[in-house]
Amino acid sequence: MDWLKDLLCKLFGLFCSELPESPPPPPPPPPELASPWIGTSFYQMDSFPIKDIKWFLDNVAKAGGNATEFFLLHTWYKPLHQPWIQRGTYTDNKFPGIKFPLWDLDQFNEKKWDKWRNIFIYCKLKGIIPFVRIEDFCSFKSALEKRYYFNYASYQRHVLKPKKGKAWWEAETIRQRSRLNKKLIQTLKEAGCGKYFLVPMSEAGSLDGMAEERDKAVVDHHKWAIADLRKHGCPKGKIIISTTRAFDELKKLGCKMEIHGCNSDVMLKEIIKKYGTAKIFPNGDGIDKNAKGRRGDKPSKREPSKAQGYKMGGLIKKHNLFGYCYFNRNTERLCREGGGTQIRRAKFDVLKVIRRGYDLCPD
């Protein structure tokens, strides 16, 4: 087409450089998001650099996955990266020598929320739906861990509560949880991430009172959380309940129910037999005695083997399940050697064969 450009220049006395350039082609649309939601996860992903997070998400997509899980709040990975401004430290006589962070729950850390926004934007770009676990029961069921947790390790509790009293603190805790829910849903919306799932509390439980009192506390928390998330714009269909107590009572609330400890086709069949196929979310977090994992894996650190993953993919399609996610266990392989968890040690071969098992299963 250069001859046409030269001709136009001569006819109209224009310089070739002044002719408008052809606009660049539009970017390809993001992959269509559709169930089943199949993926693998690295729970402390938010604590790693954004380039590592994108590497992980790239590999989920390359393996055919369309889902991954994040913890918004957790205490089991140090240093902590929480969504609030840290306002100094505090000490506790039960743990001499340790300085615990003091979070100001009235001041969000906008740099941290910018990072979350970028993560959600990239999820959408790669066709991956984020499952966000807002709170984590495991983060406050030990005396040490709970001293890092937001509602315990806060400026409001340690500085303002002694002045304002217990009743004020209980109301303040509810208010701050609601602010956090609102901020998360707002950030997902700002990222254009319209498809997501939220878990109010991972492996929810309670430490106070007898069994019936603990069950009631867990049920009451979820009733409040569901109502609050819906108030801030999250449809009920996007809420998943993960619990260690009062399963049958919580199931009546009408949300999807997460079933932990599924890392084999054997366990997946047992879950389907026990719970049916409607509104369940089989999940690979937890121990599955039938999981074969990789050579050298400890029994408590096994994901499905590739052969098991292939069969699981077929079962997901055969029973039209909502989906399946598992924790990427190879990231923990160096923990026993003092190396900590490493996101770049993640492997995606099992995810790939789960997807293949699903795709090749006859309709």
DRENDO-955981 format. One record per residue (C-alpha): residue in one letter; x, y, z; residue number from 1. Coordinates in steps of 0.2 Angstrom, whole numbers, plus 2048, in hexadecimal, padded with zeros to 3 digits. Example, Ala and Ser with C-alpha at 12.3 -4.5 7.8 and 13.67 -1.06 7.14 Angstrom:
<rs>
(r 'A' (83E 7EA 827) 1)
(r 'S' (844 7FB 824) 2)
</rs>
This chain:
<rs>
(r 'M' (800 800 800) 1)
(r 'D' (80F 80C 800) 2)
(r 'W' (80B 811 7EE) 3)
(r 'L' (7FA 817 7F3) 4)
(r 'K' (802 821 801) 5)
(r 'D' (80E 829 7F5) 6)
(r 'L' (800 82D 7E9) 7)
(r 'L' (7F6 836 7F7) 8)
(r 'C' (805 840 7FC) 9)
(r 'K' (807 846 7EA) 10)
(r 'L' (7F5 84A 7E7) 11)
(r 'F' (7F2 853 7F7) 12)
(r 'G' (803 85B 7FA) 13)
(r 'L' (804 852 80B) 14)
(r 'F' (813 84B 813) 15)
(r 'C' (812 838 815) 16)
(r 'S' (816 83A 828) 17)
(r 'E' (806 844 82A) 18)
(r 'L' (7FB 836 824) 19)
(r 'P' (7F1 82E 832) 20)
(r 'E' (7F8 81D 837) 21)
(r 'S' (7ED 80E 837) 22)
(r 'P' (7E7 80B 849) 23)
(r 'P' (7EE 7FC 852) 24)
(r 'P' (7E4 7ED 853) 25)
(r 'P' (7D9 7EC 862) 26)
(r 'P' (7E0 7E0 870) 27)
(r 'P' (7D8 7CF 871) 28)
(r 'P' (7C9 7CD 87C) 29)
(r 'P' (7CC 7C5 88D) 30)
(r 'P' (7C8 7B2 88D) 31)
(r 'E' (7B5 7AF 891) 32)
(r 'L' (7B2 7AB 8A3) 33)
(r 'A' (7A7 79C 8A5) 34)
(r 'S' (7A5 78D 8B1) 35)
(r 'P' (7AC 781 8B7) 36)
(r 'W' (7B8 78B 8C0) 37)
(r 'I' (7C8 781 8C0) 38)
(r 'G' (7D8 787 8C8) 39)
(r 'T' (7E7 786 8D4) 40)
(r 'S' (7EC 792 8E1) 41)
(r 'F' (7FA 79A 8EB) 42)
(r 'Y' (7F1 7A1 8FA) 43)
(r 'Q' (7FE 7AE 900) 44)
(r 'M' (800 7B4 8EE) 45)
(r 'D' (7FC 7C6 8F3) 46)
(r 'S' (80D 7C7 8FD) 47)
(r 'F' (817 7C4 8EE) 48)
(r 'P' (81D 7D1 8E0) 49)
(r 'I' (810 7D4 8D2) 50)
(r 'K' (81C 7CD 8C5) 51)
(r 'D' (81B 7BC 8CF) 52)
(r 'I' (808 7BD 8D0) 53)
(r 'K' (807 7C0 8BE) 54)
(r 'W' (812 7B2 8BA) 55)
(r 'F' (807 7A6 8C5) 56)
(r 'L' (7F7 7AD 8BC) 57)
(r 'D' (7FF 7AB 8AB) 58)
(r 'N' (803 798 8AF) 59)
(r 'V' (7F1 795 8B5) 60)
(r 'A' (7EA 79C 8A5) 61)
(r 'K' (7F7 792 89A) 62)
(r 'A' (7F2 782 8A3) 63)
(r 'G' (7E0 785 89F) 64)
(r 'G' (7DB 78B 8B0) 65)
(r 'N' (7CE 799 8B3) 66)
(r 'A' (7CE 79B 8C6) 67)
(r 'T' (7DA 79E 8D4) 68)
(r 'E' (7D8 7A3 8E7) 69)
(r 'F' (7DE 7B1 8F1) 70)
(r 'F' (7DE 7B5 904) 71)
(r 'L' (7DB 7C7 907) 72)
(r 'L' (7DF 7C5 91A) 73)
(r 'H' (7EB 7B8 921) 74)
(r 'T' (7F9 7B7 92F) 75)
(r 'W' (803 7A8 92A) 76)
(r 'Y' (80F 7B0 91E) 77)
(r 'K' (81B 7BD 924) 78)
(r 'P' (81E 7CB 920) 79)
(r 'L' (80B 7CF 920) 80)
(r 'H' (804 7DA 913) 81)
(r 'Q' (7F3 7E0 919) 82)
(r 'P' (7E7 7EC 911) 83)
(r 'W' (7E9 7F9 91F) 84)
(r 'I' (7F6 805 924) 85)
(r 'Q' (801 7FF 932) 86)
(r 'R' (802 80B 941) 87)
(r 'G' (811 805 94B) 88)
(r 'T' (812 7F5 954) 89)
(r 'Y' (80D 7EE 965) 90)
(r 'T' (813 7E0 971) 91)
(r 'D' (80B 7D3 97B) 92)
(r 'N' (812 7CB 98B) 93)
(r 'K' (80E 7BA 985) 94)
(r 'F' (81A 7BB 977) 95)
(r 'P' (829 7C5 97D) 96)
(r 'G' (834 7CC 970) 97)
(r 'I' (827 7CC 962) 98)
(r 'K' (821 7DD 95B) 99)
(r 'F' (810 7DA 953) 100)
(r 'P' (809 7E6 946) 101)
(r 'L' (7FC 7F3 94B) 102)
(r 'W' (7F0 7F6 93C) 103)
(r 'D' (7E5 806 93B) 104)
(r 'L' (7D5 7FF 935) 105)
(r 'D' (7CF 810 930) 106)
(r 'Q' (7DD 813 924) 107)
(r 'F' (7DE 807 915) 108)
(r 'N' (7EF 804 90D) 109)
(r 'E' (7EB 80B 8FB) 110)
(r 'K' (7FB 804 8F4) 111)
(r 'K' (7F6 7F3 8F9) 112)
(r 'W' (7E4 7F5 8F2) 113)
(r 'D' (7ED 7FB 8E2) 114)
(r 'K' (7F6 7EB 8E1) 115)
(r 'W' (7E6 7E1 8E4) 116)
(r 'R' (7DE 7EB 8D6) 117)
(r 'N' (7EC 7E7 8CA) 118)
(r 'I' (7EA 7D5 8CF) 119)
(r 'F' (7D8 7D5 8CB) 120)
(r 'I' (7DB 7DE 8BB) 121)
(r 'Y' (7E7 7D1 8B5) 122)
(r 'C' (7DB 7C3 8BB) 123)
(r 'K' (7CE 7CA 8AF) 124)
(r 'L' (7DB 7CC 8A1) 125)
(r 'K' (7E1 7B9 8A2) 126)
(r 'G' (7CF 7B3 8A4) 127)
(r 'I' (7D1 7AD 8B6) 128)
(r 'I' (7C3 7B0 8C3) 129)
(r 'P' (7CA 7B4 8D5) 130)
(r 'F' (7C3 7AB 8E4) 131)
(r 'V' (7C7 7B7 8F3) 132)
(r 'R' (7C7 7B0 904) 133)
(r 'I' (7C4 7C0 90F) 134)
(r 'E' (7C8 7B9 920) 135)
(r 'D' (7D1 7AA 926) 136)
(r 'F' (7CD 7A0 936) 137)
(r 'C' (7DE 798 936) 138)
(r 'S' (7E5 7A9 938) 139)
(r 'F' (7DE 7AC 94A) 140)
(r 'K' (7DC 79A 951) 141)
(r 'S' (7ED 79A 959) 142)
(r 'A' (7F2 7A7 967) 143)
(r 'L' (801 7AD 95D) 144)
(r 'E' (7F9 7AF 94C) 145)
(r 'K' (7EA 7B8 952) 146)
(r 'R' (7F5 7C6 959) 147)
(r 'Y' (7F9 7CA 947) 148)
(r 'Y' (7E7 7CA 941) 149)
(r 'F' (7DE 7DA 93D) 150)
(r 'N' (7D1 7DB 94A) 151)
(r 'Y' (7DD 7D6 958) 152)
(r 'A' (7EC 7DF 952) 153)
(r 'S' (7E4 7F0 94F) 154)
(r 'Y' (7E6 802 955) 155)
(r 'Q' (7D4 803 958) 156)
(r 'R' (7D5 7F4 964) 157)
(r 'H' (7E5 7F8 96D) 158)
(r 'V' (7E3 80B 96E) 159)
(r 'L' (7D1 810 96D) 160)
(r 'K' (7C8 801 975) 161)
(r 'P' (7CF 804 986) 162)
(r 'K' (7C7 815 985) 163)
(r 'K' (7B7 811 97D) 164)
(r 'G' (7B3 7FF 984) 165)
(r 'K' (7AE 7EE 97E) 166)
(r 'A' (79D 7F2 976) 167)
(r 'W' (7A5 7FF 96C) 168)
(r 'W' (7B2 7F3 966) 169)
(r 'E' (7A6 7E6 961) 170)
(r 'A' (79C 7F2 956) 171)
(r 'E' (7AD 7F9 94F) 172)
(r 'T' (7B2 7E7 94A) 173)
(r 'I' (7A2 7E5 940) 174)
(r 'R' (7A4 7F6 938) 175)
(r 'Q' (7B6 7F3 933) 176)
(r 'R' (7B1 7E2 92B) 177)
(r 'S' (7A4 7EA 921) 178)
(r 'R' (7B0 7F8 91B) 179)
(r 'L' (7BC 7EA 915) 180)
(r 'N' (7AE 7E1 90C) 181)
(r 'K' (7A9 7F1 903) 182)
(r 'K' (7BB 7F5 8FE) 183)
(r 'L' (7BE 7E4 8F7) 184)
(r 'I' (7AE 7E4 8EC) 185)
(r 'Q' (7B2 7F6 8E7) 186)
(r 'T' (7C3 7F1 8E2) 187)
(r 'L' (7BD 7E2 8D8) 188)
(r 'K' (7B1 7EE 8CF) 189)
(r 'E' (7BE 7FB 8CB) 190)
(r 'A' (7C9 7ED 8C3) 191)
(r 'G' (7BA 7E9 8B8) 192)
(r 'C' (7BA 7D7 8C0) 193)
(r 'G' (7A8 7D4 8C0) 194)
(r 'K' (7AA 7C1 8C3) 195)
(r 'Y' (7B1 7BC 8D3) 196)
(r 'F' (7AC 7B1 8E3) 197)
(r 'L' (7AE 7B7 8F5) 198)
(r 'V' (7B1 7AB 904) 199)
(r 'P' (7AC 7B5 914) 200)
(r 'M' (7B8 7AA 91F) 201)
(r 'S' (7C3 79B 91A) 202)
(r 'E' (7C0 78C 924) 203)
(r 'A' (7B5 796 930) 204)
(r 'G' (7B4 791 942) 205)
(r 'S' (7B3 798 954) 206)
(r 'L' (7BD 797 963) 207)
(r 'D' (7B1 79D 970) 208)
(r 'G' (7A4 792 97A) 209)
(r 'M' (79D 781 979) 210)
(r 'A' (79A 778 968) 211)
(r 'E' (788 780 966) 212)
(r 'E' (78F 791 96A) 213)
(r 'R' (79D 78F 95D) 214)
(r 'D' (791 789 950) 215)
(r 'K' (785 798 953) 216)
(r 'A' (794 7A4 952) 217)
(r 'V' (799 79D 941) 218)
(r 'V' (787 79E 93A) 219)
(r 'D' (784 7AF 941) 220)
(r 'H' (794 7B5 939) 221)
(r 'H' (78F 7AF 928) 222)
(r 'K' (77E 7B5 929) 223)
(r 'W' (785 7C7 92C) 224)
(r 'A' (793 7C5 91F) 225)
(r 'I' (787 7BF 911) 226)
(r 'A' (77B 7CE 915) 227)
(r 'D' (78A 7DA 916) 228)
(r 'L' (792 7D4 905) 229)
(r 'R' (781 7D5 8FC) 230)
(r 'K' (77E 7E7 903) 231)
(r 'H' (78F 7EC 8FB) 232)
(r 'G' (78A 7E4 8EA) 233)
(r 'C' (790 7D2 8EB) 234)
(r 'P' (782 7C6 8E5) 235)
(r 'K' (77E 7B7 8F0) 236)
(r 'G' (783 7AC 8E1) 237)
(r 'K' (795 7B2 8E3) 238)
(r 'I' (797 7AE 8F5) 239)
(r 'I' (79F 79D 8FB) 240)
(r 'I' (79E 796 90D) 241)
(r 'S' (7AE 78D 913) 242)
(r 'T' (7AB 786 925) 243)
(r 'T' (7B1 77A 932) 244)
(r 'R' (7A1 77B 93C) 245)
(r 'A' (78E 77B 939) 246)
(r 'F' (78F 775 927) 247)
(r 'D' (77C 770 926) 248)
(r 'E' (776 780 92E) 249)
(r 'L' (781 78B 923) 250)
(r 'K' (77C 781 913) 251)
(r 'K' (76A 788 916) 252)
(r 'L' (770 799 913) 253)
(r 'G' (770 795 900) 254)
(r 'C' (782 798 8FC) 255)
(r 'K' (78F 78D 8F3) 256)
(r 'M' (797 781 900) 257)
(r 'E' (7AA 77E 8FF) 258)
(r 'I' (7B0 76C 903) 259)
(r 'H' (7C2 76B 908) 260)
(r 'G' (7CE 75D 907) 261)
(r 'C' (7CB 758 8F5) 262)
(r 'N' (7DB 753 8EC) 263)
(r 'S' (7D6 743 8E3) 264)
(r 'D' (7C8 73B 8D8) 265)
(r 'V' (7C4 730 8E6) 266)
(r 'M' (7C0 73E 8F2) 267)
(r 'L' (7B7 748 8E5) 268)
(r 'K' (7AB 739 8E2) 269)
(r 'E' (7A8 738 8F5) 270)
(r 'I' (7A4 74A 8F6) 271)
(r 'I' (798 749 8E7) 272)
(r 'K' (790 739 8EF) 273)
(r 'K' (78E 742 900) 274)
(r 'Y' (78A 754 8FB) 275)
(r 'G' (783 753 8EA) 276)
(r 'T' (788 75E 8DC) 277)
(r 'A' (77E 76E 8DE) 278)
(r 'K' (787 77D 8E7) 279)
(r 'I' (797 774 8EC) 280)
(r 'F' (7A9 77A 8E9) 281)
(r 'P' (7B5 76B 8EC) 282)
(r 'N' (7C6 772 8F1) 283)
(r 'G' (7D7 76B 8F2) 284)
(r 'D' (7DC 774 902) 285)
(r 'G' (7DD 768 910) 286)
(r 'I' (7E3 756 912) 287)
(r 'D' (7DD 748 906) 288)
(r 'K' (7E3 737 90B) 289)
(r 'N' (7E0 731 8F9) 290)
(r 'A' (7EB 73E 8F1) 291)
(r 'K' (7FB 738 8E9) 292)
(r 'G' (803 749 8E5) 293)
(r 'R' (815 749 8E0) 294)
(r 'R' (824 73E 8E5) 295)
(r 'G' (82A 744 8F6) 296)
(r 'D' (81B 74D 8FB) 297)
(r 'K' (815 74C 90D) 298)
(r 'P' (804 744 910) 299)
(r 'S' (7FD 755 916) 300)
(r 'K' (804 75E 907) 301)
(r 'R' (7FD 755 8F8) 302)
(r 'E' (7F4 75B 8E9) 303)
(r 'P' (7EC 74F 8DC) 304)
(r 'S' (7F8 745 8D2) 305)
(r 'K' (7F7 748 8BF) 306)
(r 'A' (7ED 737 8BD) 307)
(r 'Q' (7E1 73C 8CB) 308)
(r 'G' (7DF 74E 8C3) 309)
(r 'Y' (7DA 747 8B2) 310)
(r 'K' (7CD 73C 8BA) 311)
(r 'M' (7C7 74B 8C5) 312)
(r 'G' (7C5 756 8B5) 313)
(r 'G' (7BA 748 8AE) 314)
(r 'L' (7AF 748 8BE) 315)
(r 'I' (7AD 75B 8BE) 316)
(r 'K' (7A6 75A 8AC) 317)
(r 'K' (79C 74B 8AF) 318)
(r 'H' (793 752 8BE) 319)
(r 'N' (793 764 8B8) 320)
(r 'L' (79B 76A 8C7) 321)
(r 'F' (79E 77D 8CC) 322)
(r 'G' (7B1 77A 8CC) 323)
(r 'Y' (7C0 775 8D5) 324)
(r 'C' (7D0 77E 8DC) 325)
(r 'Y' (7DF 777 8E5) 326)
(r 'F' (7EE 77E 8EE) 327)
(r 'N' (7FE 77D 8E4) 328)
(r 'R' (808 773 8F0) 329)
(r 'N' (818 773 8E8) 330)
(r 'T' (81A 785 8EE) 331)
(r 'E' (81C 77E 900) 332)
(r 'R' (829 771 8FB) 333)
(r 'L' (838 77B 903) 334)
(r 'C' (82F 780 913) 335)
(r 'R' (836 771 91D) 336)
(r 'E' (847 776 917) 337)
(r 'G' (845 788 91E) 338)
(r 'G' (842 790 90C) 339)
(r 'G' (830 795 90F) 340)
(r 'T' (823 795 902) 341)
(r 'Q' (828 79A 8F0) 342)
(r 'I' (81C 79F 8E3) 343)
(r 'R' (827 79B 8D4) 344)
(r 'R' (828 789 8DA) 345)
(r 'A' (816 787 8D5) 346)
(r 'K' (812 779 8C8) 347)
(r 'F' (803 779 8BC) 348)
(r 'D' (804 767 8B5) 349)
(r 'V' (7F6 761 8C0) 350)
(r 'L' (7EB 76F 8BB) 351)
(r 'K' (7EE 76C 8A9) 352)
(r 'V' (7E9 75A 8AA) 353)
(r 'I' (7D9 75E 8B4) 354)
(r 'R' (7D4 76A 8A6) 355)
(r 'R' (7D9 75D 899) 356)
(r 'G' (7CE 750 8A2) 357)
(r 'Y' (7C0 75C 8A2) 358)
(r 'D' (7C2 760 88F) 359)
(r 'L' (7C4 74E 88A) 360)
(r 'C' (7B5 747 894) 361)
(r 'P' (7A7 743 889) 362)
(r 'D' (797 74D 88B) 363)
</rs>
